[in-house]
Amino acid sequence: MAQLSNDCFAFGGPMMSVDEAVGLIAARVNAIADLETVALVDADGRVLARNIAAPLPLPPFTNSAVDGYAVRNADLPQETEQALPLDGRIQAGGPAHATIKPGHTARIFTGAPMPPGAETVFMQEDVRIDDAGKIVLPAGLKPGANVRPAGEDISKGQIALRAGQRLRPQHVALAAAFGLARLDVIRRIRVAVFSTGDELASPGEPRATSQLFDSNRFMLMAMLRRLGCEVSDLGILRDEPSSLARGLKQVAGAHDLILTTGGVSTGEEDHVKAAVESVGSLVLWRMAIKPGRPVAMGIIEGTPLIGLPGNPVASFVTFVHVVRPTVLALAGSLPEPLLPVPVRAAFTYKKKIGRREYVRASLRRAEDGALEAVKFPREGAGLLSSLVETDGLIELGEDITRVEPGASVGFLSYAGLI
């Protein structure tokens, strides 16, 4: 487990900015040290535990990049086309051809090893065969054309994958190209998740007239699993401080992170703060972010706890900016900053200075071909439809107070947030 001191998140400011929160997490959360070895097919999404140096060059041998005809550089036509007799046929996966004779060419296929002496390949569509059966090569081809030298991609011994890399399909492909069947990775981060509130019922269970079905918990668990976490579903803990405290203390020692939703504001029925303080330490964050200002973080027996708002959109946004970097830091992952893509605003919007805001928006192609962001027509941090019917979030920085149509704004696609 990642053991933290009770004051490691202490912050003296009246309201924490998003950048301050992310920086604090990165600086003070210690990565877990437990490793495991997984089959290559199971490595996608995991965090690599050790650097991987290339055990062989890629490609491992010089080969043809096209279907065509291999020749020696000394036999390249210079001014006019030239006909050369055919000498052999080299297939991909087959043995290397004997040394190519001066003044001859060999039929070769994509991926096949270059015959000794040959350095250039003519594409088959650029040549013709004359009546005598010779291969007529055009003039002007550059030496070395259409050939992949050994080690052109990666040289032997080069660090190809780095510890802390969260593996994606392309990284798995590279490991496979090295012939690696298993990889050392950080074990999955163990996260306990629960919702709070007497007003909630779990899907599949009876719902009282005054209750809502709990949606946040399932959204957060899905997001955690996309980050490669091992998730424990603790269900719904009721609005009673002592039972909340017992539940928190029971799971703290067996998990790397505790994640709650609801009950972290300052209302009379928001009991998470008191429950955490009775079994650990809580520093309540008031982040300068909309939606999602009430966010809490604390420590229970060395295990970090994050309390997210109860409104689903606020919970989604604060997960991205608080939980995501915490999980990555716990896993020892290399930084994965969220980089908004510039698009053109097709809406008007006013906001307060000093606060970062996220506007739900869809993208469309304008008549001039530019990408435009269209704001969801309704406000409200409780509108799940606003997350379902849009493509991502427009990020408006602390210094922005107004957006007019045609302005350049930063867009974060939902697909890239996890």
DONU-380317 format. One record per residue (C-alpha): residue number from 1; residue in three letters; x negated, y negated, z negated. Coordinates in steps of 0.2 Angstrom, whole numbers. Each point is the difference from the previous one (the first is absolute). Layout:
<nodes>
NODE   resi   resn       X       Y       Z
NODE    NUM    ALA       X       Y       Z
...
</nodes>
This chain:
<nodes>
NODE   resi   resn       X       Y       Z
NODE      1    MET       0       0       0
NODE      2    ALA      -5     -18       3
NODE      3    GLN      -2      -7     -18
NODE      4    LEU       3     -19      -2
NODE      5    SER      -2     -11     -15
NODE      6    ASN      16      -8      -6
NODE      7    ASP      -6     -18       5
NODE      8    CYS      -7       4      17
NODE      9    PHE      13      -9       9
NODE     10    ALA       1     -15     -11
NODE     11    PHE       3     -16      10
NODE     12    GLY       1     -18      -7
NODE     13    GLY       9      -9      14
NODE     14    PRO      19      -4      -1
NODE     15    MET       4       9      16
NODE     16    MET     -12      11      10
NODE     17    SER      -2      -2      19
NODE     18    VAL       1      16      11
NODE     19    ASP     -19      -2       4
NODE     20    GLU      -4      -1     -19
NODE     21    ALA      10      15      -4
NODE     22    VAL      -8      11      14
NODE     23    GLY     -17      -6      -5
NODE     24    LEU       3       4     -18
NODE     25    ILE       5      18       4
NODE     26    ALA     -15       3      12
NODE     27    ALA     -12      -6     -13
NODE     28    ARG       7       8     -15
NODE     29    VAL       8      17       5
NODE     30    ASN     -13      14      -1
NODE     31    ALA       1      14      13
NODE     32    ILE       3      17      -5
NODE     33    ALA     -14      12       2
NODE     34    ASP       8      17       2
NODE     35    LEU      -3       8      17
NODE     36    GLU       7      14      10
NODE     37    THR      -3       9      16
NODE     38    VAL      14       1      13
NODE     39    ALA       1       8      17
NODE     40    LEU      -2     -12      15
NODE     41    VAL      18       2       4
NODE     42    ASP       5      -7     -17
NODE     43    ALA     -12     -14       0
NODE     44    ASP      11     -13       8
NODE     45    GLY       4     -14     -12
NODE     46    ARG     -12       5     -13
NODE     47    VAL     -15     -10      -6
NODE     48    LEU     -17       6       5
NODE     49    ALA     -11       4     -15
NODE     50    ARG     -17       1       8
NODE     51    ASN      -9      -8      15
NODE     52    ILE      -1      11      15
NODE     53    ALA     -15      -1      11
NODE     54    ALA       1       7      17
NODE     55    PRO      -7      18       0
NODE     56    LEU      -1      -1      19
NODE     57    PRO       0     -13      13
NODE     58    LEU      16      -4       9
NODE     59    PRO       1       5      14
NODE     60    PRO     -12      14      -5
NODE     61    PHE      -6       2      18
NODE     62    THR      -1     -11      15
NODE     63    ASN      16       3      11
NODE     64    SER      10      -7      14
NODE     65    ALA      14     -12      -3
NODE     66    VAL       9       4      16
NODE     67    ASP       4      14      13
NODE     68    GLY     -13      -3      13
NODE     69    TYR     -17       3       7
NODE     70    ALA     -17      -1     -10
NODE     71    VAL     -16      -6       8
NODE     72    ARG     -17      -6      -4
NODE     73    ASN      -3     -19      -1
NODE     74    ALA     -13       2      13
NODE     75    ASP      13       6      12
NODE     76    LEU      12     -14      -2
NODE     77    PRO       5      -8      17
NODE     78    GLN      -6     -18       0
NODE     79    GLU       6      -8      16
NODE     80    THR      11      12       9
NODE     81    GLU       9      16      -4
NODE     82    GLN     -10      16      -1
NODE     83    ALA       5      18       2
NODE     84    LEU      -7      13     -12
NODE     85    PRO       2      19       0
NODE     86    LEU      10       8     -15
NODE     87    ASP     -10      10     -12
NODE     88    GLY      10       8     -14
NODE     89    ARG      16      -3     -10
NODE     90    ILE       0      -5     -19
NODE     91    GLN      16       2     -10
NODE     92    ALA       4      -7     -17
NODE     93    GLY      -5      13     -13
NODE     94    GLY     -11       9      11
NODE     95    PRO     -19       2       0
NODE     96    ALA     -11     -14       6
NODE     97    HIS      -5       1      18
NODE     98    ALA     -17       4       6
NODE     99    THR     -11     -16       4
NODE    100    ILE       8      -9      14
NODE    101    LYS     -11       0      16
NODE    102    PRO      -6     -16       7
NODE    103    GLY      12      -6      14
NODE    104    HIS      14      11      -6
NODE    105    THR      16      -3     -10
NODE    106    ALA      10      12     -11
NODE    107    ARG      19       0      -3
NODE    108    ILE       4      -4     -18
NODE    109    PHE      15      -2     -11
NODE    110    THR       5     -12     -14
NODE    111    GLY      -9       5     -16
NODE    112    ALA     -12      12       8
NODE    113    PRO     -19      -1      -4
NODE    114    MET     -10      -9      12
NODE    115    PRO     -13      11       9
NODE    116    PRO     -18      -4      -4
NODE    117    GLY      -7     -13      12
NODE    118    ALA      18      -8       4
NODE    119    GLU       3     -17      -8
NODE    120    THR      15      -7      10
NODE    121    VAL      18       7       5
NODE    122    PHE      10      -6      15
NODE    123    MET      19       1      -3
NODE    124    GLN       8      12      11
NODE    125    GLU      12     -13       8
NODE    126    ASP     -15     -10       5
NODE    127    VAL      -8      13      11
NODE    128    ARG       5      10      15
NODE    129    ILE      -5      16       8
NODE    130    ASP      -7       0      18
NODE    131    ASP       2      13      14
NODE    132    ALA     -16       9      -6
NODE    133    GLY       7       2     -18
NODE    134    LYS     -12     -13      -7
NODE    135    ILE       5     -12     -13
NODE    136    VAL       0     -18       7
NODE    137    LEU      -4     -12     -14
NODE    138    PRO       3     -19       1
NODE    139    ALA     -14     -13      -2
NODE    140    GLY      -1     -11     -15
NODE    141    LEU       4      10     -15
NODE    142    LYS     -10      -5     -16
NODE    143    PRO     -12      13      -7
NODE    144    GLY       7       9     -15
NODE    145    ALA      18      -4       5
NODE    146    ASN      14      12      -7
NODE    147    VAL     -11       9     -12
NODE    148    ARG       1       1     -19
NODE    149    PRO     -17       1      -8
NODE    150    ALA      -2      11     -15
NODE    151    GLY       2     -11     -15
NODE    152    GLU       8     -14      10
NODE    153    ASP      15       0     -13
NODE    154    ILE      -9       4     -16
NODE    155    SER     -18       5      -3
NODE    156    LYS      -5      14     -12
NODE    157    GLY      -2      -5     -18
NODE    158    GLN      10     -16       2
NODE    159    ILE      13      -4     -13
NODE    160    ALA      16       3       9
NODE    161    LEU      13       0     -14
NODE    162    ARG      -3      -9     -17
NODE    163    ALA       6       5     -17
NODE    164    GLY      15     -10      -4
NODE    165    GLN       7       1      17
NODE    166    ARG      19       4       0
NODE    167    LEU       0      13      13
NODE    168    ARG      11      -2      15
NODE    169    PRO       3      12      15
NODE    170    GLN     -15      -8      10
NODE    171    HIS     -11       3     -15
NODE    172    VAL       6      18      -1
NODE    173    ALA      -4       2      19
NODE    174    LEU     -18      -6      -3
NODE    175    ALA      -3      12     -14
NODE    176    ALA       7      14      11
NODE    177    ALA     -12      -6      14
NODE    178    PHE     -14       4     -12
NODE    179    GLY       6      17      -3
NODE    180    LEU       5      -3     -19
NODE    181    ALA      14      10      -6
NODE    182    ARG       2      -7     -17
NODE    183    LEU      -3     -17      -8
NODE    184    ASP      -3      -6     -18
NODE    185    VAL      13     -13      -5
NODE    186    ILE       6      -9     -15
NODE    187    ARG      14      10      -9
NODE    188    ARG      17      -8       2
NODE    189    ILE       5     -14     -11
NODE    190    ARG      13       6     -13
NODE    191    VAL      14     -12      -2
NODE    192    ALA      15       1     -11
NODE    193    VAL      15     -10       6
NODE    194    PHE      16      -4      -8
NODE    195    SER      14     -13       1
NODE    196    THR       8      -8     -15
NODE    197    GLY      18      -6      -3
NODE    198    ASP      17       6      -6
NODE    199    GLU       7      -7      16
NODE    200    LEU      -8      14      11
NODE    201    ALA       5      17       5
NODE    202    SER     -11      12      10
NODE    203    PRO       6       5      17
NODE    204    GLY      10      17      -1
NODE    205    GLU       6      -4     -18
NODE    206    PRO      16      -8      -5
NODE    207    ARG       1     -19       1
NODE    208    ALA      10     -10     -11
NODE    209    THR      10     -15       7
NODE    210    SER     -12     -12      -7
NODE    211    GLN     -16       9       5
NODE    212    LEU     -11       0      16
NODE    213    PHE      -9      14       7
NODE    214    ASP     -19      -1      -3
NODE    215    SER      -8      -4      16
NODE    216    ASN     -17      -8      -6
NODE    217    ARG      -7      16      -7
NODE    218    PHE       2       9      16
NODE    219    MET      -7     -14      10
NODE    220    LEU     -15      -1     -11
NODE    221    MET      -4      18      -1
NODE    222    ALA       1       1      19
NODE    223    MET     -13     -15       1
NODE    224    LEU     -11       9     -13
NODE    225    ARG       0      16      10
NODE    226    ARG      -5     -10      16
NODE    227    LEU     -15      -6     -10
NODE    228    GLY      -4      19      -4
NODE    229    CYS       5       0     -18
NODE    230    GLU       7      14     -10
NODE    231    VAL      16      -6      -7
NODE    232    SER      10       5     -16
NODE    233    ASP      18      -5       0
NODE    234    LEU       5      -5     -18
NODE    235    GLY      18      -5       6
NODE    236    ILE       9     -14      -9
NODE    237    LEU      -5      -6     -18
NODE    238    ARG      14      -8      -9
NODE    239    ASP       0     -18      -7
NODE    240    GLU      -6       5     -17
NODE    241    PRO     -17      -5      -7
NODE    242    SER      -4      15     -10
NODE    243    SER       4      13      14
NODE    244    LEU      -9     -11      13
NODE    245    ALA     -16       0     -12
NODE    246    ARG       1      19      -2
NODE    247    GLY       2       3      18
NODE    248    LEU     -15     -11       4
NODE    249    LYS     -11       7     -13
NODE    250    GLN       3      18       6
NODE    251    VAL      -5      -2      18
NODE    252    ALA     -15     -12      -3
NODE    253    GLY     -13      12      -3
NODE    254    ALA       4      12      14
NODE    255    HIS       1     -14      14
NODE    256    ASP     -12     -13       8
NODE    257    LEU      14     -13       2
NODE    258    ILE      18      -3      -7
NODE    259    LEU      12      -9      11
NODE    260    THR      17      -7      -5
NODE    261    THR      13     -10       8
NODE    262    GLY      12     -11      -9
NODE    263    GLY       0      -7     -18
NODE    264    VAL     -15     -11       2
NODE    265    SER       8     -17      -1
NODE    266    THR       4     -10     -15
NODE    267    GLY      18       4      -2
NODE    268    GLU       8       8     -16
NODE    269    GLU       2      17       8
NODE    270    ASP     -18       0       8
NODE    271    HIS      -8      12     -13
NODE    272    VAL     -16       6      10
NODE    273    LYS     -11     -14      -8
NODE    274    ALA       5       5     -18
NODE    275    ALA      -2      18       4
NODE    276    VAL     -17      -1       7
NODE    277    GLU      -6     -12     -13
NODE    278    SER       5      13     -13
NODE    279    VAL     -11      14       7
NODE    280    GLY     -13     -10       9
NODE    281    SER      -4     -18       7
NODE    282    LEU      10     -10      13
NODE    283    VAL      -6     -16       9
NODE    284    LEU      16      -7       9
NODE    285    TRP      -4      -7      17
NODE    286    ARG      10     -14       7
NODE    287    MET      -7       1      18
NODE    288    ALA       2     -15      11
NODE    289    ILE       9      11      13
NODE    290    LYS      18       0       8
NODE    291    PRO       8      12      -1
NODE    292    GLY      -7       9     -15
NODE    293    ARG      -6     -13     -14
NODE    294    PRO       3      12     -15
NODE    295    VAL     -14      13       1
NODE    296    ALA      -7       8     -16
NODE    297    MET     -17       9      -2
NODE    298    GLY      -6       9     -16
NODE    299    ILE     -10      14      -8
NODE    300    ILE       7      15      -9
NODE    301    GLU     -14      11      -7
NODE    302    GLY     -12      -5      14
NODE    303    THR      13       2      14
NODE    304    PRO       5     -15      10
NODE    305    LEU      19      -4       1
NODE    306    ILE       8     -11      13
NODE    307    GLY      18      -6      -2
NODE    308    LEU       8      -6      16
NODE    309    PRO      16     -10       2
NODE    310    GLY      17       8       1
NODE    311    ASN       5      -8      16
NODE    312    PRO      -5      12      15
NODE    313    VAL      -8     -13      11
NODE    314    ALA     -10      -8     -14
NODE    315    SER      -5      18      -5
NODE    316    PHE      -5       4      18
NODE    317    VAL     -10     -17       1
NODE    318    THR      -9       2     -16
NODE    319    PHE      -4      18       2
NODE    320    VAL     -10      -5      16
NODE    321    HIS      -9     -14      -9
NODE    322    VAL      -3       8     -17
NODE    323    VAL       3      19       0
NODE    324    ARG      -9       3      17
NODE    325    PRO     -16      -8      -5
NODE    326    THR       0       8     -17
NODE    327    VAL       2      18       7
NODE    328    LEU     -14      -4      13
NODE    329    ALA     -11      -6     -14
NODE    330    LEU       4      15     -11
NODE    331    ALA      -4      12      15
NODE    332    GLY     -17      -9       3
NODE    333    SER       6      -5      17
NODE    334    LEU      -9     -13      11
NODE    335    PRO      10     -17       1
NODE    336    GLU      15       0      12
NODE    337    PRO       5     -18       1
NODE    338    LEU      17      -4       7
NODE    339    LEU      -4     -11      16
NODE    340    PRO      16      -9       6
NODE    341    VAL       1      -1      19
NODE    342    PRO       4     -17       7
NODE    343    VAL      17      -2       9
NODE    344    ARG      12     -14       4
NODE    345    ALA      14      -5     -12
NODE    346    ALA      17       0       7
NODE    347    PHE       8      -7     -16
NODE    348    THR      -1     -15     -12
NODE    349    TYR      -4       3     -18
NODE    350    LYS      -4     -10     -16
NODE    351    LYS     -10       5     -15
NODE    352    LYS      -8      -6     -16
NODE    353    ILE     -19      -4       0
NODE    354    GLY     -11      10     -10
NODE    355    ARG       9      17       3
NODE    356    ARG      -2      13      13
NODE    357    GLU      16       6       8
NODE    358    TYR       4      14      11
NODE    359    VAL      14      -2      13
NODE    360    ARG       8      16       7
NODE    361    ALA       0      -1      19
NODE    362    SER       2       9      16
NODE    363    LEU     -11      -2      16
NODE    364    ARG       6      -4      17
NODE    365    ARG      -8      -4      17
NODE    366    ALA       3     -18       5
NODE    367    GLU       3      -5      18
NODE    368    ASP     -18      -5       2
NODE    369    GLY      -6      17      -6
NODE    370    ALA      -5      -6     -18
NODE    371    LEU       5       9     -15
NODE    372    GLU      13      -9     -11
NODE    373    ALA       5       3     -18
NODE    374    VAL      19      -1      -4
NODE    375    LYS       4      -2     -18
NODE    376    PHE      13      12      -8
NODE    377    PRO      16     -11       0
NODE    378    ARG       4       3     -19
NODE    379    GLU     -11      -4     -16
NODE    380    GLY       0      11     -16
NODE    381    ALA     -13      12      -7
NODE    382    GLY      14      13      -3
NODE    383    LEU       4       2      19
NODE    384    LEU      -7      17       5
NODE    385    SER       7      -3      17
NODE    386    SER     -13     -14       2
NODE    387    LEU     -14      13      -1
NODE    388    VAL       9      13      12
NODE    389    GLU       5     -12      13
NODE    390    THR     -17     -10       2
NODE    391    ASP     -17       5       6
NODE    392    GLY     -11      -8     -14
NODE    393    LEU      -4     -15     -10
NODE    394    ILE      -5     -18       4
NODE    395    GLU     -13      -6     -12
NODE    396    LEU       1     -18      -5
NODE    397    GLY     -15      -6     -10
NODE    398    GLU       0     -11     -15
NODE    399    ASP      -4     -16       9
NODE    400    ILE      15       2      12
NODE    401    THR      16     -10      -4
NODE    402    ARG       9       1      17
NODE    403    VAL       1      11      16
NODE    404    GLU       7      -7      16
NODE    405    PRO       4      10      16
NODE    406    GLY     -15       2      10
NODE    407    ALA     -13       0     -14
NODE    408    SER     -12      14      -2
NODE    409    VAL       3      11     -15
NODE    410    GLY      -8      16      -6
NODE    411    PHE      10      17       2
NODE    412    LEU      -3      16     -10
NODE    413    SER       8      15       8
NODE    414    TYR       8      12     -12
NODE    415    ALA     -10      14       9
NODE    416    GLY     -17      -8      -6
NODE    417    LEU       5      -3     -18
NODE    418    ILE      -4      17      -7
</nodes>
